[in-house]
C-alpha cells in the first residue's frame, strides 16, 4: 500500500520524480518480508522466532 500511494502522489505531481525509486524500494522490501513471513508460517515457525517450538 505505501508504494502504491507513493506512485499515485508522483502521478498527481505532489511528490518529485525521484520518489519512484523510493516506491520501488518500499515495494521490494515489502515483498521480501511477506515471503519470509509466509515461508516461516508454512514451516510452522512463529515470525518472531528462529526455530519451531
N, C-alpha and C positions, 0 to 999 in steps of 0.2 A: 504493500500500500504506500509506504513513504516514497518509493521510487516512482510509482505512478503519479502521485501528487507533484513530485518534482518535475516530471516531464510535462504535466499539464501546466505548471507555473511557467516553464520556459516557453511553451507554445502560446500562452496568453501574454507573453512578453513581460511577465512580472519578475522573473529570475533571468540572470545572464546566461549566455550560451554555454559557458563552461560548466554550468550545473548539470548538463547531460552526463558529464564524467562522474559527478557525484551520484547521480541517479544510477548509473551503471555499477558503480562500486557498492552502493546500498543493495541493489538487486542481487549481485553476485554473493555478497556476504549473507544475505537472507537465504539464498538457495543453499549455500554450503551448510548453514546452521540447520535449515529444515531437513536436509538429507542426513545430517549427523544425528538429529533427534529421532528421525524415522528409523534409521539403522539401529540405534540403541533400543528403541521401543520394540522393534521386531525381534531383537535378540533377548528381550526381557530385562534390560538394564535400565534403571531409572536415569533420567537425563543428568542428574547431578552426581551420579556415582560412576566409578570406573569399571566395576565388576558387578556380576549378579550377586544377590544376597543368597 
